Each structure stands twice: as C-alpha cells, then as structure tokens.
C-alpha cells in the first residue's frame, strides 16, 4: 500500500480486499482471498505480455509469436449469488493496467456481437466486405477494441447465442483475448437442457482450455445479509422515501453506474431506463402507462432478478388500463420469484380505489405485494432453481 496525492493506493486485488476487511467494509473470507490471489496472478501474466510488446521496436512481433505459443489463460469464477464474485472482478478490472479492456454483462456483449454480424452481412451484400463467414472479422474487430474482456453473469439461455459461441470464442482466443468471467453455474452446467445443446458443448471444452475454472465457495451470502436490512416497500411518497429507494439501489448495485438498455421482444424494443447486471429500475409510468403486455413483463423477469419500481400511485377506475398492467406485472414478478423494491402512494391494500373486476383482481395483487415484503420471500428469491 502506498500514498499518492494524499490518497491510499492499493496496487493489487489482494491488498484492495485486505483494506476492505481492515476497515470493516467486508468480513474476511478465505475463499474470496484465494480468488483475489488468482486475479493478481493473472494481472502479473497480463503485465508480462504487455511489457513484452513494448520492449523493443520488434517487441510486438516477438510478443505475438510468444502469445501464439503460450497464450494467457483467463479465469472463469463460479459460485452462488452474493458470494463476492462481481466485487472481486471489479477490483481486477480497475487495477489491470491495460488500455484496451472491456467490462460488460454477457447478454449485452452477445447483443453487440449479433448486431455486428448483421452489419457485416449487409456490407457483404453491398460488396463492401469479403468472406462468407462473419465471425472471424467480427472477432478481430472486437479484439482490436479490447483484448481483456470481463463478463459478469455469464449465462447462456438464447439458442442464437449458443450456436455461435464455439466459433466466436475460438476466434477471440486466437486473437489473444483474455477472458475473465463470473457465473452462478459451472461450465458443464451452461445451457443445461437447452435446445440442440450438443452443438453448444464444444464451447465448454474451448472455455476450459483458455480459462482456469475457479469455484468461489464462500459460505455466506453477503448480498443477502445487506439486503435483509433494507426496507422493500416504501411509503408515503416524498424525499425520504426517494432517499431510501436510492440507498437500496446503491446497495443492490454496489454503487455501480446504471445504464439504459433495450430488450428485444418479438421484433419490438422495451426500454430499461436503469440496469446494472441483474438489477433494473423503472418508474410506474415506464411499466404501466406504456402499452406493455405479458411478453414484455416476461422478458423483464427473465433478464433481471431484482426490480425497483418508483412512484406507484393509488389507482382508480379511471386508470383501469394502468391497473390491469400493474396486476399483470406483479403476477409475473411473483411467479418468477423476483426480488421487488417499490415506493408507493399507499400500502398494498390501498393501491386500488375502485370497483368492478379490477378490485377483485387487486385483492390478489395486494396479497402478493405483502408476501413479497417478507423475510421468507427474500430468501426464496436467492435460492431460485
């Protein structure tokens, strides 16, 4: 540890982790400490390659030849939710001294890949590109932009992704890309029971050949410990409620910056105004005053396991459409065991002030909102199968 301009500098993942333990921000965990050491070892190997490229006028040429003979293996870190995988990878990403690096959610990366493949095929039709296979040029383009790739929440559920991963990552690794990924599942369980999984399985071997597989077996779900102390249904509206929602959001996202993202649903795009990994934040208007339906809510529930909804009003018969959407939304989140944080104008039993069918349906919604506030519900959501 050293001082620079009055600030404490932590030059390694292990030192950054130790400082967090010393200050009480984290509890010491031997499993996390082991992962920190492995990430530091990877930083050292990446630094060796980087320096080799700069060592002389011919450094790049010789470094490339060495790379072809002995590539730098990355890391694939898997374990249960809340064990600290993302935190440790973020330490690594911040500390690795590489200019061309990229940290992204795996699903966002694959959406980018598919967009590039589409653009390449269009260029091919227009005579602006060569070659019938778009994967090698797309992989080369990605490698030029970033040769250290960090993926959070590595999970394969889409058949379109599954069918291209073997060729894509073979090409990326041939370009010298180093992968660091976190996941809730071991490599052998990726795309488990997926359609045409036999065509996907070669990717597992490619992954194991180019990344060391580490299991983070921390005994404590640290995220759940923090979330257990947070209120999940906040009322009445006002600055204090907004502040508490913001505080909960910072805890869930570990203070990381949110980004707008788009979900593709049957050729349409559904906007997610704020997303960080598997957490998303909306207002009531975003979800219930727009023409969204069951498929849209299902897509949201498939992509995120924690949902924030700000400023839910008391609805009357004049807002029947909004009320119907809200009922459908809560049913979907409930069925998918989503962790819900919500700020509202009234408690669950007072959110609908009207008569008719919606009033009877809203009884179920109120009951589910009450259940979703319970300690038992929060532990159900963190043990989804």
Beta strands, then each sheet from edge to edge (+ up, - down):
strand 1: 2-4
strand 2: 7-9
strand 3: 74-78
strand 4: 101-105
strand 5: 148-152
strand 6: 178-183
strand 7: 211-215
strand 8: 233-234
strand 9: 259-265
strand 10: 268-276
strand 11: 279-283
strand 12: 306-312
strand 13: 315-316
strand 14: 339-344
strand 15: 352-353
sheet 1: 1+ 2-
sheet 2: 4+ 5+ 6+ 3+ 7+
sheet 3: 8+ 14+ 12+ 11+ 10- 9+
sheet 4: 13+ 15+
end
